[in-house]
Amino acid sequence: MSTVVKFAALIIKKDIKLIEGVQRRATKLVHGLENLTYNDRLEELGLTRLDKRRLRSDLIETFKIINGNYDIYTDIFLELDEGGRRDHSLKKLFKKKM
């Protein structure tokens, strides 16, 4: 199973590099931005890097799962720490150990 996960991660990394390359080339086509660095071109266009967008969407989906926006059992893969907290009621979220 772990070999499959590692293989899938390699495929995803490969796809991300491919898509990021397309985005790099596309931002160079914008008139007046050809000589800027990739990060400067993204900033000028109001875009973010793909890895940052993916992280943001993962965080949003995790928030939705925790708050019950989806009809799934969160206890299958997430575990909330129910330990005592003194000054606040925040709970820590842990990835369930398999």
FIROGU-44956 format. One record per atom (N, C-alpha, C, CB): x, y, z. Coordinates in steps of 0.05 Angstrom, whole numbers. Atoms other than C-alpha are relative to their C-alpha. Glycine has a CB too. Example, Ala and Ser with C-alpha at 12.3 -4.5 7.8 and 13.67 -1.06 7.14 Angstrom:
<rs>
{east->18 north->-24 up->0}
{east->246 north->-90 up->156}
{east->18 north->24 up->0}
{east->-20 north->1 up->25}
{east->-16 north->-24 up->-1}
{east->273 north->-21 up->143}
{east->-15 north->22 up->14}
{east->9 north->9 up->-29}
</rs>
This chain:
<rs>
{east->16 north->-24 up->0}
{east->0 north->0 up->0}
{east->17 north->25 up->0}
{east->-19 north->0 up->24}
{east->-17 north->-24 up->-1}
{east->55 north->50 up->18}
{east->14 north->5 up->-27}
{east->20 north->-2 up->23}
{east->-13 north->-3 up->26}
{east->89 north->36 up->-49}
{east->-19 north->13 up->-20}
{east->8 north->-27 up->-11}
{east->20 north->-12 up->18}
{east->24 north->54 up->-85}
{east->-2 north->30 up->6}
{east->-27 north->-14 up->3}
{east->2 north->-28 up->-7}
{east->19 north->119 up->-46}
{east->24 north->16 up->-9}
{east->-3 north->3 up->31}
{east->-25 north->-13 up->10}
{east->92 north->137 up->-62}
{east->-1 north->4 up->-30}
{east->25 north->-16 up->9}
{east->2 north->-2 up->29}
{east->80 north->122 up->-135}
{east->-20 north->21 up->-9}
{east->-8 north->-28 up->-12}
{east->20 north->-20 up->6}
{east->17 north->164 up->-136}
{east->11 north->28 up->5}
{east->-26 north->-4 up->16}
{east->-12 north->-26 up->-6}
{east->55 north->221 up->-103}
{east->20 north->9 up->-22}
{east->14 north->-1 up->27}
{east->-18 north->-7 up->21}
{east->108 north->218 up->-157}
{east->-15 north->9 up->-25}
{east->17 north->-25 up->-7}
{east->16 north->-8 up->23}
{east->55 north->222 up->-211}
{east->-11 north->28 up->4}
{east->-23 north->-20 up->-5}
{east->11 north->-26 up->-6}
{east->23 north->281 up->-177}
{east->21 north->22 up->-2}
{east->-13 north->0 up->28}
{east->-22 north->-20 up->3}
{east->90 north->317 up->-171}
{east->7 north->5 up->-29}
{east->25 north->-10 up->15}
{east->-6 north->-3 up->28}
{east->103 north->304 up->-244}
{east->-21 north->17 up->-14}
{east->2 north->-28 up->-14}
{east->22 north->-16 up->11}
{east->35 north->332 up->-263}
{east->2 north->29 up->9}
{east->-27 north->-11 up->7}
{east->-2 north->-27 up->-10}
{east->45 north->393 up->-219}
{east->22 north->15 up->-14}
{east->5 north->0 up->31}
{east->-23 north->-13 up->15}
{east->113 north->408 up->-252}
{east->-9 north->6 up->-28}
{east->25 north->-18 up->1}
{east->9 north->-5 up->27}
{east->81 north->401 up->-320}
{east->-19 north->24 up->-2}
{east->-14 north->-26 up->-11}
{east->19 north->-21 up->0}
{east->23 north->447 up->-304}
{east->14 north->27 up->7}
{east->-23 north->-6 up->20}
{east->-14 north->-24 up->-8}
{east->69 north->497 up->-269}
{east->17 north->11 up->-24}
{east->19 north->-5 up->24}
{east->-15 north->-8 up->23}
{east->112 north->498 up->-332}
{east->-17 north->14 up->-21}
{east->13 north->-24 up->-13}
{east->18 north->-13 up->18}
{east->52 north->514 up->-375}
{east->-7 north->28 up->10}
{east->-26 north->-17 up->-3}
{east->6 north->-26 up->-12}
{east->34 north->571 up->-327}
{east->23 north->19 up->-3}
{east->-8 north->-3 up->29}
{east->-24 north->-16 up->3}
{east->106 north->596 up->-330}
{east->1 north->12 up->-29}
{east->25 north->-16 up->5}
{east->-1 north->-9 up->28}
{east->104 north->599 up->-406}
{east->-22 north->19 up->-7}
{east->-1 north->-24 up->-19}
{east->23 north->-17 up->6}
{east->35 north->630 up->-408}
{east->4 north->28 up->11}
{east->-26 north->-13 up->11}
{east->-4 north->-26 up->-11}
{east->55 north->686 up->-362}
{east->21 north->16 up->-15}
{east->8 north->-2 up->30}
{east->-21 north->-14 up->16}
{east->115 north->702 up->-407}
{east->-13 north->12 up->-25}
{east->22 north->-20 up->-8}
{east->13 north->-10 up->24}
{east->66 north->714 up->-465}
{east->-14 north->27 up->4}
{east->-20 north->-21 up->-10}
{east->13 north->-26 up->-6}
{east->35 north->774 up->-430}
{east->19 north->22 up->-7}
{east->-9 north->1 up->30}
{east->-17 north->-22 up->9}
{east->62 north->837 up->-463}
{east->9 north->17 up->24}
{east->-16 north->17 up->-20}
{east->-11 north->-17 up->-21}
{east->108 north->876 up->-417}
{east->10 north->-15 up->24}
{east->-21 north->20 up->9}
{east->-9 north->16 up->-23}
{east->121 north->819 up->-368}
{east->22 north->-20 up->-7}
{east->-23 north->-15 up->12}
{east->-19 north->20 up->9}
{east->172 north->780 up->-409}
{east->26 north->-1 up->16}
{east->6 north->5 up->-29}
{east->-26 north->-1 up->-13}
{east->233 north->804 up->-370}
{east->-2 north->-2 up->30}
{east->13 north->26 up->-7}
{east->3 north->4 up->-29}
{east->204 north->795 up->-300}
{east->4 north->-29 up->8}
{east->-28 north->10 up->9}
{east->-2 north->27 up->-10}
{east->217 north->735 up->-256}
{east->-28 north->-12 up->1}
{east->14 north->-1 up->28}
{east->26 north->15 up->-1}
{east->162 north->682 up->-251}
{east->-17 north->10 up->23}
{east->5 north->-30 up->2}
{east->16 north->-9 up->-23}
{east->141 north->704 up->-182}
{east->-10 north->29 up->-4}
{east->17 north->-1 up->26}
{east->9 north->-27 up->5}
{east->139 north->777 up->-203}
{east->-22 north->1 up->-21}
{east->24 north->17 up->-10}
{east->21 north->1 up->20}
{east->97 north->760 up->-264}
{east->-26 north->-9 up->13}
{east->7 north->-20 up->-23}
{east->24 north->9 up->-14}
{east->48 north->722 up->-220}
{east->-12 north->22 up->17}
{east->6 north->-25 up->18}
{east->9 north->-22 up->-17}
{east->44 north->780 up->-172}
{east->-13 north->22 up->-16}
{east->23 north->12 up->17}
{east->10 north->-21 up->18}
{east->33 north->829 up->-228}
{east->-27 north->-8 up->-12}
{east->20 north->5 up->-23}
{east->25 north->9 up->11}
{east->-24 north->786 up->-256}
{east->-21 north->-7 up->22}
{east->5 north->-24 up->-17}
{east->19 north->6 up->-21}
{east->-55 north->774 up->-188}
{east->-5 north->-30 up->3}
{east->-26 north->14 up->-4}
{east->2 north->29 up->-2}
{east->-42 north->699 up->-190}
{east->18 north->-10 up->22}
{east->8 north->-13 up->-27}
{east->-17 north->13 up->-19}
{east->-11 north->651 up->-141}
{east->11 north->-26 up->-12}
{east->-15 north->-6 up->27}
{east->-12 north->25 up->9}
{east->33 north->590 up->-150}
{east->-19 north->-22 up->5}
{east->27 north->-5 up->15}
{east->19 north->23 up->-1}
{east->-2 north->524 up->-160}
{east->2 north->-14 up->27}
{east->6 north->-20 up->-21}
{east->-2 north->14 up->-26}
{east->26 north->494 up->-95}
{east->-14 north->16 up->22}
{east->30 north->-4 up->7}
{east->14 north->-16 up->-20}
{east->-2 north->552 up->-55}
{east->-30 north->-2 up->-3}
{east->9 north->30 up->-2}
{east->29 north->3 up->5}
{east->-70 north->546 up->-89}
{east->-10 north->-27 up->10}
{east->-6 north->3 up->-29}
{east->8 north->27 up->-9}
{east->-71 north->472 up->-74}
{east->-2 north->-1 up->30}
{east->19 north->-22 up->-11}
{east->0 north->-1 up->-29}
{east->-53 north->483 up->-1}
{east->-24 north->14 up->10}
{east->26 north->13 up->10}
{east->23 north->-15 up->-8}
{east->-107 north->535 up->5}
{east->-26 north->-16 up->-3}
{east->-2 north->26 up->-16}
{east->25 north->16 up->4}
{east->-160 north->490 up->-25}
{east->-1 north->-24 up->19}
{east->-1 north->-10 up->-29}
{east->0 north->22 up->-20}
{east->-138 north->432 up->20}
{east->-9 north->10 up->27}
{east->28 north->-12 up->2}
{east->8 north->-11 up->-26}
{east->-146 north->477 up->81}
{east->-30 north->6 up->1}
{east->16 north->25 up->6}
{east->29 north->-6 up->2}
{east->-215 north->500 up->58}
{east->-16 north->-26 up->2}
{east->-6 north->15 up->-26}
{east->15 north->25 up->-1}
{east->-238 north->428 up->47}
{east->2 north->-13 up->28}
{east->12 north->-20 up->-21}
{east->-2 north->11 up->-27}
{east->-211 north->406 up->115}
{east->-18 north->15 up->19}
{east->30 north->2 up->9}
{east->18 north->-16 up->-16}
{east->-249 north->463 up->147}
{east->-29 north->-9 up->-4}
{east->3 north->30 up->-7}
{east->27 north->8 up->6}
{east->-312 north->442 up->112}
{east->-6 north->-28 up->12}
{east->-5 north->-1 up->-31}
{east->4 north->27 up->-12}
{east->-303 north->369 up->134}
{east->-4 north->1 up->30}
{east->24 north->-18 up->-7}
{east->2 north->-2 up->-29}
{east->-291 north->388 up->206}
{east->-26 north->12 up->9}
{east->24 north->17 up->11}
{east->25 north->-14 up->-8}
{east->-352 north->433 up->208}
{east->-25 north->-13 up->-11}
{east->2 north->29 up->-10}
{east->24 north->15 up->7}
{east->-398 north->381 up->179}
{east->-14 north->8 up->-26}
{east->-19 north->0 up->21}
{east->12 north->-8 up->25}
{east->-410 north->410 up->110}
{east->-4 north->-23 up->-19}
{east->17 north->21 up->-14}
{east->3 north->24 up->16}
{east->-404 north->341 up->80}
{east->-11 north->-22 up->17}
{east->27 north->-8 up->-13}
{east->12 north->23 up->-14}
{east->-441 north->278 up->98}
{east->19 north->-23 up->0}
{east->-27 north->-7 up->-13}
{east->-20 north->22 up->-2}
{east->-380 north->236 up->115}
{east->8 north->-3 up->29}
{east->25 north->6 up->-18}
{east->-9 north->5 up->-27}
{east->-352 north->205 up->177}
{east->28 north->9 up->3}
{east->-2 north->-31 up->7}
{east->-27 north->-11 up->-3}
{east->-293 north->247 up->198}
{east->18 north->-17 up->17}
{east->-1 north->28 up->11}
{east->-16 north->16 up->-18}
{east->-271 north->198 up->251}
{east->14 north->-23 up->-14}
{east->-18 north->-12 up->22}
{east->-14 north->21 up->16}
{east->-248 north->150 up->196}
{east->29 north->8 up->-4}
{east->-14 north->-5 up->-26}
{east->-27 north->-9 up->7}
{east->-188 north->193 up->179}
{east->10 north->24 up->16}
{east->2 north->6 up->-29}
{east->-8 north->-22 up->-17}
{east->-187 north->251 up->228}
{east->-7 north->-5 up->29}
{east->-13 north->27 up->-10}
{east->5 north->4 up->-28}
{east->-182 north->252 up->303}
{east->3 north->27 up->15}
{east->19 north->-21 up->12}
{east->-1 north->-24 up->-15}
{east->-198 north->311 up->347}
{east->10 north->-6 up->28}
{east->-27 north->14 up->2}
{east->-11 north->3 up->-27}
{east->-159 north->319 up->412}
{east->-21 north->12 up->19}
{east->28 north->14 up->3}
{east->20 north->-9 up->-19}
{east->-211 north->324 up->467}
{east->12 north->7 up->27}
{east->-21 north->-22 up->4}
{east->-14 north->-7 up->-25}
{east->-159 north->341 up->520}
{east->-9 north->26 up->11}
{east->30 north->0 up->-5}
{east->9 north->-24 up->-13}
{east->-173 north->395 up->570}
{east->16 north->25 up->-9}
{east->3 north->-3 up->30}
{east->-13 north->-26 up->8}
{east->-158 north->467 up->550}
{east->-8 north->20 up->22}
{east->-9 north->9 up->-28}
{east->6 north->-19 up->-22}
{east->-153 north->521 up->603}
{east->-15 north->25 up->-9}
{east->26 north->8 up->13}
{east->11 north->-26 up->7}
{east->-166 north->587 up->569}
{east->-16 north->1 up->-26}
{east->22 north->20 up->-2}
{east->15 north->0 up->25}
{east->-199 north->567 up->504}
{east->-11 north->-27 up->-6}
{east->18 north->10 up->-23}
{east->13 north->25 up->7}
{east->-241 north->514 up->472}
{east->10 north->-11 up->-26}
{east->-30 north->4 up->-1}
{east->-10 north->10 up->25}
{east->-198 north->503 up->411}
{east->9 north->-29 up->2}
{east->24 north->18 up->-9}
{east->-7 north->28 up->0}
{east->-186 north->432 up->392}
{east->22 north->-5 up->-21}
{east->-24 north->-18 up->-5}
{east->-20 north->7 up->19}
{east->-126 north->402 up->358}
{east->-10 north->-22 up->-18}
{east->27 north->-7 up->14}
{east->8 north->20 up->19}
{east->-136 north->361 up->296}
{east->24 north->-17 up->-7}
{east->-11 north->13 up->-26}
{east->-21 north->18 up->7}
{east->-94 north->300 up->283}
{east->-8 north->-18 up->-23}
{east->7 north->-17 up->25}
{east->5 north->20 up->21}
{east->-87 north->255 up->223}
{east->0 north->-27 up->14}
{east->23 north->1 up->-22}
{east->3 north->26 up->-14}
{east->-110 north->186 up->245}
{east->22 north->-19 up->-9}
{east->-28 north->-13 up->-7}
{east->-22 north->19 up->6}
{east->-54 north->135 up->249}
{east->-13 north->-26 up->-10}
{east->17 north->-5 up->25}
{east->11 north->25 up->11}
{east->-68 north->74 up->206}
{east->18 north->-23 up->6}
{east->-4 north->3 up->-31}
</rs>
